[in-house]
């Protein structure tokens, strides 16, 4: 997990502001709903709160995979793309594993985005399921 720079481009202040809005909205959703629901419920509510906060949000955004200059038909989907600058992956699982972090760390190869959040809503305290990743 990266919480600072990795020698690449710095995260822009505007992107950090978007990230703070994501964090605030996630904590509100978790406080209001608590753990134990489906990922799709948390994703929908988080997207709604972000839109209410004045941000543009796309859900289930397809990202193509390019291999040796050839686009493959096996792309993946981002749960949320905010202001198209910040990736948000929503989980509702017992515990985050290293594979979940690895999944989001692969996204910059195909999307050019620098900041991502991995949020597991199935926790008693959301801060235990929250990962900010500089990509």
C-alpha positions in Angstrom: 0.0 0.0 0.0 1.3 3.5 -0.9 0.3 6.5 1.1 2.8 8.9 -0.4 4.6 9.3 -3.7 6.2 6.3 -5.4 8.7 8.4 -7.4 6.0 9.0 -10.1 3.9 12.1 -10.6 2.5 13.7 -7.5 -1.2 13.6 -6.7 -2.7 17.0 -7.5 -4.4 19.0 -4.7 -7.7 18.9 -6.6 -7.5 15.1 -6.6 -6.8 15.1 -2.9 -9.9 17.2 -2.4 -11.9 14.7 -4.4 -10.4 12.0 -2.2 -11.5 13.8 1.0 -15.0 14.0 -0.4 -14.9 10.2 -1.1 -13.7 9.5 2.5 -16.4 11.8 4.0 -19.2 10.2 1.9 -17.9 6.6 2.7 -18.0 7.3 6.5 -21.5 8.8 6.2 -22.8 5.8 4.3 -21.2 3.4 6.8 -22.5 5.3 9.7 -26.1 5.4 8.3 -26.2 1.8 6.9 -23.6 -0.2 9.0 -22.0 -3.4 7.9 -23.7 -6.5 6.5 -25.3 -5.3 3.2 -24.4 -6.1 -0.4 -21.6 -4.3 -2.2 -24.1 -2.9 -4.8 -26.0 -1.2 -2.0 -22.9 0.6 -0.7 -21.8 1.5 -4.2 -25.2 3.0 -5.1 -25.4 5.0 -1.8 -21.8 6.2 -2.0 -22.3 7.3 -5.7 -25.5 9.1 -4.7 -23.8 11.0 -1.8 -20.9 12.0 -4.1 -23.3 13.3 -6.7 -25.2 15.2 -4.0 -21.8 16.8 -3.0 -21.5 18.1 -6.6 -19.1 15.6 -8.0 -19.5 13.6 -11.2 -19.6 9.9 -10.7 -19.7 7.0 -13.1 -20.5 3.5 -12.0 -19.1 0.2 -13.4 -16.8 1.9 -15.8 -15.3 -0.5 -18.3 -11.5 -0.2 -18.7 -10.0 -2.1 -21.7 -6.8 -4.1 -21.3 -4.2 -3.5 -24.0 -1.7 -6.2 -24.6 1.1 -5.6 -27.1 -0.9 -2.8 -28.7 -3.9 -5.0 -29.1 -7.1 -4.2 -27.1 -8.5 -7.4 -25.5 -12.1 -8.2 -24.9 -11.3 -9.1 -21.3 -11.2 -5.7 -19.7 -12.3 -5.0 -16.1 -14.7 -2.6 -14.5 -14.1 0.1 -11.9 -16.8 0.3 -9.3 -16.8 4.1 -9.2 -14.9 6.7 -11.2 -15.2 10.1 -9.5 -14.6 13.4 -11.5 -12.9 11.0 -13.7 -9.8 11.3 -11.5 -10.2 9.0 -8.6 -10.9 5.2 -8.6 -13.1 3.8 -5.8 -13.4 0.0 -5.3 -16.2 -1.0 -3.0 -16.2 -4.3 -1.1 -18.5 -5.9 1.5 -16.3 -8.9 2.6 -15.0 -10.3 5.9 -11.6 -8.8 5.4 -9.5 -7.1 2.8 -6.7 -9.3 1.4 -3.5 -8.4 -0.4 -5.2 -9.5 -3.7 -7.7 -6.7 -3.3 -4.9 -4.1 -2.9 -3.0 -5.7 -5.9 -6.2 -5.5 -8.0 -6.5 -1.7 -7.5 -2.7 -1.2 -7.9 -2.9 -2.6 -11.5 -5.5 0.0 -12.6 -3.0 2.8 -13.5 -1.4 0.6 -16.2 -4.6 0.8 -18.1 -6.3 4.0 -16.9 -3.7 6.7 -16.2 -5.3 7.5 -12.9 -3.2 8.2 -9.8 -5.4 7.9 -6.7 -7.6 5.1 -5.6 -9.6 4.0 -2.6 -10.4 0.5 -1.6 -13.3 0.5 0.9 -14.6 -2.5 2.7 -18.0 -1.6 4.2 -18.4 -4.9 6.0 -16.5 -3.8 9.1 -17.5 -2.5 12.5 -15.2 0.5 12.2 -14.9 1.7 8.6 -11.3 3.0 9.2 -10.3 -0.7 9.5 -11.6 -1.4 5.9 -10.3 1.8 4.3 -7.2 2.0 2.1 -6.0 5.1 0.2 -3.7 4.1 -2.6 -1.4 6.4 -4.6 -1.0 4.6 -7.8 
